[in-house]
Amino acid sequence: MNESDPVVLVLGATGKTGSRVVAELVSRGVAVRTATRSGADVSFDWSDRGTYAPALKAVDRVYLIAPVMRLDFAEDVSAFLDEAEAARVEHVTFVSAYGMENAPQEVATRGVELDLMGRRGLGHTILRPAWFMQNFSETFCRPVDGAIVVPTGSGAEAFVDAEDVAAVAATTLADPAAHTGAAYDLTGPEALTVTEAAAIISEATGRTIVHHEMDREAWVAGAIADGIPPEYGAVLRQLTETIASGNGARPNDAVKQITGRPPRTFRDFARKNTAAWKDTSK
């Protein structure tokens, strides 16, 4: 470790949060090493444990995001954390999920949380974000033909902007001593139904965007047909059931407490991302 000039390894450095964490850290003058399977400072592949140690060489802190679209990653992450301890990494900031503290240890993400908590030689911070606002502009909640199709019923969620999650992560990595051992639930400032989110997108774009409910099993089957791994269907089922049952994320002030600025509202997010919802049918 080099205490005078710490180096942060950012896994998933081209992803939704990783790319934003890189930008945040660079803006703060923190040295960053990016890691992805290709196109980064170092090559890193969760399926190749031989890439773990080289990525961690001379690294002080790690932004850890688990493999996507997998449910069996706990052992790989544990092996990575073994290597991190061997490399004398001082701190890991791990992106978990809202409510994960209530999950059984058999759930891989909870397993990683417990693994980190049990490592005395490795400081950690756990981030548990609500659903990302960017789900509406980049992934499965993006409107298609003017409709957001997701089985969340009338349940509400305090959607959080990935920019705010990145700002929190960068803060914990820039000053880990102030956040060691902490677990933060990260939310937006208001709980919204998908119908309400669709109305805000409509207002921002001048288009009519609506929320269409559909049978959950049919929706999951459609996602699998579109290419997600079949075993990941259980995750989508649980995520949407949680909101539909009224147990979605509730707003808190963690983002403001940690970063010093309030979390972005969904309306501000929508205004900033109108290009993502451009009507291409004309």
Secondary structure by P-SEA (a helix, b strand, c coil): ccccbbbbbbcccccccaaaaaaaaaaabbbbbbbccccccbbbbccccccccccccccccccccccccccccaaaaaaaaaaaaaacccbbbbbbbccccccccccaaaaaaaaaaacccccbbbbbbcccccccccccccccccccccccccbbbbbbbaaaaaaaaaaaaacccccccccccccccccccaaaaaaaaaaaccbbbbbbbccaaaaaaaaaaacccccaaaaaaaaaaaaaaccccccccccccccccccccaaaaaaacccccccccc
